[in-house]
Amino acid sequence: MAHQVVQNGGGAEFKTVSFTAVKPQLVVEAPKAGDAISFYKAAFGAEEVSRSLHPKRKANQEVPLILSAQLLLGGTTILLSDGPDDSATPVKADSAGCILCLETDDVEAAVTKAVAAGAVAENGIEEGEGGACCGGRVGKLKDPYGFTWNICSAAATRLKSADLEA
Amino acid sequence: MAHQVVQNGGGAEFKTVSFTAVKPQLVVEAPKAGDAISFYKAAFGAEEVSRSLHPKRKANQEVPLILSAQLLLGGTTILLSDGPDDSATPVKADSAGCILCLETDDVEAAVTKAVAAGAVAENGIEEGEGGACCGGRVGKLKDPYGFTWNICSAAATRLKSADLEA
């Protein structure tokens, strides 16, 4: 984050960061995300908006792993993903659970501010593979209360995923 | 749920249930919810919309337990609560974690439909104390993928909390 040098300490000023959405991302034990999506449709009438599969899955995997599926439920978007299976990990979560995806136009500034407040950044900021979390750039944070946040660029700005596959 | 007799089985028809919101409810190890709220304000610029304290807390508790606080973050409402402490349990969660509050105008029908799809209802439908989850009536469900959902009446219809305290 050398391009975002911010002094942390008394009177430090941070860039104003605005967020455009919080989306709960439910990470399900692989490869059950597809079943979970069917369940949420049947149980709650959730509507599937999109589904992206993990591009690196092994050819011999019978069930494709879901990188990220967007479901619309009660006017809110929730995300469903298969959790870590083997090396083809769609989401680097510790285990199944709920991650909070927080969309912003400035991932670096948001991560910097949150870390200054006490969050712990994991792995720096990565280019998510198409559809990972909200797509685009992702900074993963663990907050002091045990919750994981994916600070990510907004879904509309899915940049560079084509470049990544080149 | 005697007033909502629905046949579960082939060709069973369920009432159409509509949901008005999904709100992630972050349950924090008591009594740290207040600290967590301060953190989310500092880290993410969250705005506190409301905070309700647990009415049954013991007089000798120095830190009031938070039953439910609403934070606005990225145009989305998230809820913060203190988790189980002692008998004065604001949220009957197994532990700290993320619960998904799903607001609807028909809690009974929503619970019935979800249970028919495979969710497990816990404790029947209860009258939440003012501010619990989304307020009003609450049916707690565990889904087959390990997530807990609070099916609750919409925040605007906080009925009967005065009656409950009579």
Interface residues (C-beta under 8 A of the other chain):
Chain A: V17 S18 F19 T20 A21 V22 K23 P24 L26 V28 E29 K32 D35 A36 F39 Y40 A42 A43 F44 G45 L73 G74 G75 T76 I78 A96 G97 C98 L100 L102 E103 T104 A110 K113 A114 A117 G118 A119 D143 P144 Y145 G146 F147
Chain B: T16 V17 S18 F19 T20 A21 V22 K23 P24 L26 V28 E29 K32 D35 A36 F39 Y40 A42 A43 F44 G45 L73 G74 G75 T76 I78 A96 G97 C98 L100 L102 E103 T104 A110 K113 A114 A117 G118 A119 D143 P144 Y145 G146 F147
